Amino acid sequence: MLTDKYFILIAKGKVNSANIIQKHTLTDLTGSAIDLGSYGPVARSAELMMKLHGIAMLVAWILCSNLGVFMARYYKANFQNHKLLGKAVWFVVHQICMYSALIFSVLGTVLIVIEKGIVPLEQGVLHAILGTTTLCLAFLQPIMAMMRCAPDHHLRPVFNWAHRIVGISVLVLGWLTVFWVTEFSTPVVSDIFEYLTYFVLAWVIVSHGTVIMYKNVKAGEVVKTLEDDRTLNILGMVYAMVLTFSVIALIIFVIIGV
């Protein structure tokens, strides 16, 4: 036992007014197993790959995927007087966002596999299981899209529902994967990160609710022109700006480790 080596864990937190220890806010561990009978400095765990992994996944599943879903859900009737790359604006923006989410997901997965291998999966770590499931379903989406039938085909509603169900599943799993990191302390996130993540989720929900209510109110009005709905465009821009700046803030917290 005396010759065994161990990973040394350290936690940092606060105490309340009664001097009772509260939940820790930061944790860390040594980068390798240490002989407790030896003396000398020890190296902390490698964080670079974990931070890069986290940044890539934040861009993929908090920013790109949410923007892509928002565009496809509410803006099909807008920009009818404009084309982007010869196609409907909403469709091209949706594709760019969702392919970007997939690319950043693959990048983030490669980074964490380099750092951890497949050990988290072998150990049944829920974050790794959820993340892998999310990535697999994300790959399924473009494959389904390439096989989609014509808009007037009798099976098109089947594709639409399958695409919608898989897409929503991927989005929900992506959020759950992010929240599972905040639930189990790691060296790269803290309570501040967790609270901001709750804010971002609340912002996404409120934004969807606001646009749904607005479109329901407008649904009874007669459309007299193909001009864009400027109010809807403003709501979309505000949504995208707040979401983007929130993700930038999350990335900063990941980088500085607070």
C-alpha beads as a LAMMPS data file, in Angstrom:
LAMMPS data file: protein, C-alpha beads

258 atoms
257 bonds

1 atom types
1 bond types

-500.0 500.0 xlo xhi
-500.0 500.0 ylo yhi
-500.0 500.0 zlo zhi

Masses

1 110.0

Atoms # bond

1 1 1 0.000 0.000 0.000
2 1 1 2.811 2.420 0.828
3 1 1 4.311 1.912 -2.609
4 1 1 1.003 2.439 -4.436
5 1 1 0.523 5.605 -6.414
6 1 1 -2.563 7.798 -6.254
7 1 1 -4.080 10.763 -8.060
8 1 1 -4.264 13.681 -5.622
9 1 1 -7.519 15.630 -5.761
10 1 1 -7.947 19.222 -4.632
11 1 1 -11.143 21.195 -4.217
12 1 1 -11.691 24.892 -3.559
13 1 1 -14.855 26.395 -2.133
14 1 1 -16.403 28.657 0.473
15 1 1 -17.794 28.371 4.002
16 1 1 -20.952 30.065 5.198
17 1 1 -21.369 32.383 8.186
18 1 1 -21.532 29.348 10.490
19 1 1 -18.176 28.165 9.129
20 1 1 -19.818 25.175 7.444
21 1 1 -18.171 24.029 4.233
22 1 1 -20.288 24.688 1.137
23 1 1 -20.228 22.941 -2.219
24 1 1 -16.853 23.370 -3.896
25 1 1 -16.685 25.604 -6.963
26 1 1 -13.391 24.463 -8.480
27 1 1 -11.624 21.124 -8.553
28 1 1 -8.353 19.836 -9.911
29 1 1 -6.164 16.751 -9.786
30 1 1 -2.593 15.778 -10.507
31 1 1 -1.702 14.926 -14.065
32 1 1 -0.369 11.505 -13.039
33 1 1 -0.487 9.110 -10.107
34 1 1 1.812 10.207 -7.264
35 1 1 3.840 8.198 -4.766
36 1 1 2.647 9.614 -1.427
37 1 1 5.991 8.787 0.128
38 1 1 7.919 10.987 -2.278
39 1 1 8.655 14.700 -2.057
40 1 1 8.703 17.384 -4.723
41 1 1 6.415 19.390 -6.989
42 1 1 3.620 17.685 -8.879
43 1 1 2.078 18.657 -12.194
44 1 1 -1.617 19.453 -12.497
45 1 1 -3.867 17.635 -14.939
46 1 1 -3.690 18.589 -18.591
47 1 1 -6.472 21.077 -19.327
48 1 1 -5.761 22.332 -22.827
49 1 1 -7.496 19.533 -24.723
50 1 1 -10.457 19.567 -22.325
51 1 1 -10.849 23.320 -22.715
52 1 1 -10.635 23.109 -26.517
53 1 1 -13.140 20.257 -26.453
54 1 1 -15.517 22.330 -24.357
55 1 1 -15.144 25.394 -26.577
56 1 1 -15.818 23.376 -29.739
57 1 1 -18.934 21.815 -28.232
58 1 1 -20.255 25.151 -26.972
59 1 1 -19.940 26.612 -30.468
60 1 1 -21.581 23.503 -31.943
61 1 1 -24.529 22.857 -29.634
62 1 1 -25.243 26.164 -27.919
63 1 1 -24.571 28.529 -30.808
64 1 1 -24.717 26.900 -34.254
65 1 1 -27.447 24.335 -33.652
66 1 1 -29.769 26.792 -31.894
67 1 1 -29.327 29.402 -34.617
68 1 1 -29.968 26.807 -37.303
69 1 1 -33.129 25.532 -35.649
70 1 1 -34.431 29.063 -35.037
71 1 1 -33.900 30.011 -38.682
72 1 1 -35.626 26.918 -40.053
73 1 1 -38.505 27.146 -37.600
74 1 1 -39.555 30.758 -38.082
75 1 1 -38.071 32.316 -41.227
76 1 1 -39.312 30.268 -44.163
77 1 1 -41.749 33.034 -45.098
78 1 1 -39.136 35.790 -44.839
79 1 1 -36.526 36.799 -47.448
80 1 1 -38.778 35.597 -50.289
81 1 1 -37.442 38.375 -52.510
82 1 1 -33.864 37.203 -51.950
83 1 1 -31.774 34.143 -52.710
84 1 1 -28.530 32.941 -51.162
85 1 1 -26.355 30.723 -53.352
86 1 1 -29.397 30.254 -55.550
87 1 1 -31.529 28.823 -52.750
88 1 1 -33.912 30.088 -50.082
89 1 1 -32.080 32.186 -47.496
90 1 1 -33.481 30.301 -44.500
91 1 1 -32.426 26.964 -46.011
92 1 1 -28.829 27.996 -46.717
93 1 1 -28.383 29.594 -43.291
94 1 1 -29.890 26.484 -41.674
95 1 1 -27.497 24.238 -43.596
96 1 1 -24.458 26.361 -42.753
97 1 1 -25.340 26.387 -39.047
98 1 1 -26.047 22.666 -38.810
99 1 1 -23.004 21.588 -40.821
100 1 1 -20.902 23.906 -38.669
101 1 1 -22.349 22.239 -35.573
102 1 1 -21.376 18.849 -36.972
103 1 1 -17.850 19.975 -37.885
104 1 1 -17.221 21.519 -34.458
105 1 1 -18.646 18.378 -32.817
106 1 1 -16.230 16.147 -34.715
107 1 1 -13.359 18.485 -33.841
108 1 1 -14.318 18.476 -30.170
109 1 1 -14.627 14.698 -30.147
110 1 1 -11.204 14.231 -31.750
111 1 1 -9.634 16.545 -29.157
112 1 1 -11.104 14.719 -26.173
113 1 1 -10.278 11.294 -27.621
114 1 1 -6.654 12.418 -27.978
115 1 1 -6.700 13.458 -24.315
116 1 1 -8.799 10.704 -22.738
117 1 1 -9.106 7.938 -25.331
118 1 1 -12.328 5.957 -24.998
119 1 1 -11.855 5.422 -21.269
120 1 1 -14.873 7.609 -20.297
121 1 1 -17.120 5.452 -22.495
122 1 1 -15.673 2.260 -21.050
123 1 1 -16.313 3.619 -17.556
124 1 1 -19.904 4.492 -18.422
125 1 1 -19.481 8.249 -17.882
126 1 1 -22.883 9.708 -18.726
127 1 1 -21.448 12.869 -20.315
128 1 1 -19.453 10.726 -22.748
129 1 1 -22.447 8.487 -23.507
130 1 1 -24.753 11.446 -24.148
131 1 1 -22.128 13.195 -26.259
132 1 1 -21.467 10.123 -28.387
133 1 1 -25.196 9.590 -28.924
134 1 1 -25.584 13.237 -29.921
135 1 1 -22.744 12.956 -32.436
136 1 1 -24.174 9.785 -33.990
137 1 1 -27.601 11.373 -34.439
138 1 1 -25.961 14.528 -35.809
139 1 1 -24.313 12.416 -38.523
140 1 1 -27.672 10.856 -39.306
141 1 1 -29.282 14.217 -40.117
142 1 1 -27.298 15.122 -43.270
143 1 1 -27.557 11.516 -44.496
144 1 1 -31.336 11.735 -44.181
145 1 1 -31.305 15.142 -45.875
146 1 1 -29.381 13.793 -48.881
147 1 1 -31.961 11.020 -49.255
148 1 1 -35.009 13.265 -48.942
149 1 1 -37.686 13.028 -51.597
150 1 1 -39.182 15.878 -53.631
151 1 1 -41.425 18.387 -51.807
152 1 1 -44.519 17.057 -53.587
153 1 1 -43.708 13.369 -53.025
154 1 1 -46.266 11.458 -50.970
155 1 1 -43.542 10.347 -48.524
156 1 1 -42.258 13.869 -47.923
157 1 1 -44.273 14.252 -44.663
158 1 1 -42.521 11.116 -43.366
159 1 1 -39.119 12.685 -44.036
160 1 1 -40.198 15.986 -42.500
161 1 1 -41.284 14.321 -39.262
162 1 1 -38.216 12.075 -39.095
163 1 1 -35.918 15.043 -39.733
164 1 1 -37.747 17.100 -37.108
165 1 1 -37.728 14.347 -34.452
166 1 1 -34.046 13.524 -34.907
167 1 1 -33.166 17.235 -34.952
168 1 1 -35.025 17.969 -31.731
169 1 1 -33.489 14.876 -30.121
170 1 1 -29.989 16.038 -31.063
171 1 1 -30.647 19.524 -29.696
172 1 1 -32.027 18.224 -26.387
173 1 1 -29.191 15.715 -26.004
174 1 1 -26.664 18.466 -26.727
175 1 1 -28.093 20.602 -23.919
176 1 1 -28.189 17.641 -21.541
177 1 1 -24.566 16.841 -22.317
178 1 1 -23.531 20.403 -21.504
179 1 1 -25.545 20.431 -18.267
180 1 1 -24.077 17.112 -17.175
181 1 1 -20.644 18.753 -17.204
182 1 1 -21.882 21.443 -14.802
183 1 1 -23.504 18.823 -12.593
184 1 1 -20.211 17.012 -12.083
185 1 1 -17.375 19.393 -11.279
186 1 1 -14.427 19.381 -13.660
187 1 1 -11.273 21.467 -13.786
188 1 1 -12.668 23.670 -16.558
189 1 1 -16.093 24.822 -15.329
190 1 1 -17.488 26.371 -12.180
191 1 1 -20.758 27.624 -10.740
192 1 1 -20.469 30.843 -12.766
193 1 1 -20.412 28.788 -15.950
194 1 1 -23.414 26.809 -14.723
195 1 1 -25.490 29.899 -13.943
196 1 1 -24.710 31.454 -17.318
197 1 1 -25.690 28.202 -19.032
198 1 1 -29.067 28.349 -17.263
199 1 1 -29.456 31.923 -18.502
200 1 1 -28.700 30.899 -22.092
201 1 1 -31.248 28.079 -21.949
202 1 1 -33.836 30.455 -20.495
203 1 1 -33.075 32.963 -23.260
204 1 1 -33.581 30.294 -25.938
205 1 1 -36.916 29.225 -24.429
206 1 1 -38.163 32.801 -23.971
207 1 1 -37.125 33.731 -27.513
208 1 1 -38.971 30.775 -29.027
209 1 1 -42.028 31.588 -26.929
210 1 1 -41.946 35.254 -27.963
211 1 1 -41.725 34.481 -31.678
212 1 1 -44.452 31.820 -31.447
213 1 1 -46.818 34.287 -29.758
214 1 1 -45.963 36.992 -32.288
215 1 1 -46.571 34.690 -35.262
216 1 1 -49.875 33.518 -33.753
217 1 1 -51.019 37.129 -33.461
218 1 1 -49.973 37.834 -37.056
219 1 1 -51.539 34.618 -38.368
220 1 1 -54.991 36.203 -38.641
221 1 1 -53.789 39.133 -40.726
222 1 1 -54.007 39.177 -44.514
223 1 1 -50.583 39.153 -46.186
224 1 1 -50.575 41.937 -48.797
225 1 1 -46.889 41.913 -49.754
226 1 1 -43.854 39.647 -49.981
227 1 1 -41.776 42.172 -48.058
228 1 1 -39.991 40.761 -45.009
229 1 1 -41.608 40.957 -41.614
230 1 1 -39.291 43.547 -40.056
231 1 1 -40.434 42.836 -36.510
232 1 1 -39.611 39.153 -36.958
233 1 1 -36.209 40.087 -38.368
234 1 1 -35.499 42.301 -35.357
235 1 1 -36.493 39.508 -32.960
236 1 1 -34.170 37.159 -34.810
237 1 1 -31.250 39.575 -34.724
238 1 1 -31.687 40.206 -30.998
239 1 1 -31.900 36.467 -30.368
240 1 1 -28.748 35.779 -32.388
241 1 1 -26.768 38.631 -30.805
242 1 1 -27.588 37.685 -27.208
243 1 1 -26.915 34.020 -27.937
244 1 1 -23.588 34.810 -29.594
245 1 1 -22.350 37.073 -26.798
246 1 1 -23.486 34.529 -24.195
247 1 1 -21.494 31.775 -25.883
248 1 1 -18.472 34.081 -26.055
249 1 1 -18.837 34.658 -22.302
250 1 1 -19.077 30.895 -21.702
251 1 1 -15.932 30.366 -23.766
252 1 1 -14.086 33.023 -21.748
253 1 1 -15.077 31.291 -18.506
254 1 1 -13.807 27.989 -19.913
255 1 1 -10.511 29.561 -20.959
256 1 1 -9.799 31.281 -17.632
257 1 1 -11.237 28.394 -15.627
258 1 1 -13.670 30.297 -13.392

Bonds

1 1 1 2
2 1 2 3
3 1 3 4
4 1 4 5
5 1 5 6
6 1 6 7
7 1 7 8
8 1 8 9
9 1 9 10
10 1 10 11
11 1 11 12
12 1 12 13
13 1 13 14
14 1 14 15
15 1 15 16
16 1 16 17
17 1 17 18
18 1 18 19
19 1 19 20
20 1 20 21
21 1 21 22
22 1 22 23
23 1 23 24
24 1 24 25
25 1 25 26
26 1 26 27
27 1 27 28
28 1 28 29
29 1 29 30
30 1 30 31
31 1 31 32
32 1 32 33
33 1 33 34
34 1 34 35
35 1 35 36
36 1 36 37
37 1 37 38
38 1 38 39
39 1 39 40
40 1 40 41
41 1 41 42
42 1 42 43
43 1 43 44
44 1 44 45
45 1 45 46
46 1 46 47
47 1 47 48
48 1 48 49
49 1 49 50
50 1 50 51
51 1 51 52
52 1 52 53
53 1 53 54
54 1 54 55
55 1 55 56
56 1 56 57
57 1 57 58
58 1 58 59
59 1 59 60
60 1 60 61
61 1 61 62
62 1 62 63
63 1 63 64
64 1 64 65
65 1 65 66
66 1 66 67
67 1 67 68
68 1 68 69
69 1 69 70
70 1 70 71
71 1 71 72
72 1 72 73
73 1 73 74
74 1 74 75
75 1 75 76
76 1 76 77
77 1 77 78
78 1 78 79
79 1 79 80
80 1 80 81
81 1 81 82
82 1 82 83
83 1 83 84
84 1 84 85
85 1 85 86
86 1 86 87
87 1 87 88
88 1 88 89
89 1 89 90
90 1 90 91
91 1 91 92
92 1 92 93
93 1 93 94
94 1 94 95
95 1 95 96
96 1 96 97
97 1 97 98
98 1 98 99
99 1 99 100
100 1 100 101
101 1 101 102
102 1 102 103
103 1 103 104
104 1 104 105
105 1 105 106
106 1 106 107
107 1 107 108
108 1 108 109
109 1 109 110
110 1 110 111
111 1 111 112
112 1 112 113
113 1 113 114
114 1 114 115
115 1 115 116
116 1 116 117
117 1 117 118
118 1 118 119
119 1 119 120
120 1 120 121
121 1 121 122
122 1 122 123
123 1 123 124
124 1 124 125
125 1 125 126
126 1 126 127
127 1 127 128
128 1 128 129
129 1 129 130
130 1 130 131
131 1 131 132
132 1 132 133
133 1 133 134
134 1 134 135
135 1 135 136
136 1 136 137
137 1 137 138
138 1 138 139
139 1 139 140
140 1 140 141
141 1 141 142
142 1 142 143
143 1 143 144
144 1 144 145
145 1 145 146
146 1 146 147
147 1 147 148
148 1 148 149
149 1 149 150
150 1 150 151
151 1 151 152
152 1 152 153
153 1 153 154
154 1 154 155
155 1 155 156
156 1 156 157
157 1 157 158
158 1 158 159
159 1 159 160
160 1 160 161
161 1 161 162
162 1 162 163
163 1 163 164
164 1 164 165
165 1 165 166
166 1 166 167
167 1 167 168
168 1 168 169
169 1 169 170
170 1 170 171
171 1 171 172
172 1 172 173
173 1 173 174
174 1 174 175
175 1 175 176
176 1 176 177
177 1 177 178
178 1 178 179
179 1 179 180
180 1 180 181
181 1 181 182
182 1 182 183
183 1 183 184
184 1 184 185
185 1 185 186
186 1 186 187
187 1 187 188
188 1 188 189
189 1 189 190
190 1 190 191
191 1 191 192
192 1 192 193
193 1 193 194
194 1 194 195
195 1 195 196
196 1 196 197
197 1 197 198
198 1 198 199
199 1 199 200
200 1 200 201
201 1 201 202
202 1 202 203
203 1 203 204
204 1 204 205
205 1 205 206
206 1 206 207
207 1 207 208
208 1 208 209
209 1 209 210
210 1 210 211
211 1 211 212
212 1 212 213
213 1 213 214
214 1 214 215
215 1 215 216
216 1 216 217
217 1 217 218
218 1 218 219
219 1 219 220
220 1 220 221
221 1 221 222
222 1 222 223
223 1 223 224
224 1 224 225
225 1 225 226
226 1 226 227
227 1 227 228
228 1 228 229
229 1 229 230
230 1 230 231
231 1 231 232
232 1 232 233
233 1 233 234
234 1 234 235
235 1 235 236
236 1 236 237
237 1 237 238
238 1 238 239
239 1 239 240
240 1 240 241
241 1 241 242
242 1 242 243
243 1 243 244
244 1 244 245
245 1 245 246
246 1 246 247
247 1 247 248
248 1 248 249
249 1 249 250
250 1 250 251
251 1 251 252
252 1 252 253
253 1 253 254
254 1 254 255
255 1 255 256
256 1 256 257
257 1 257 258
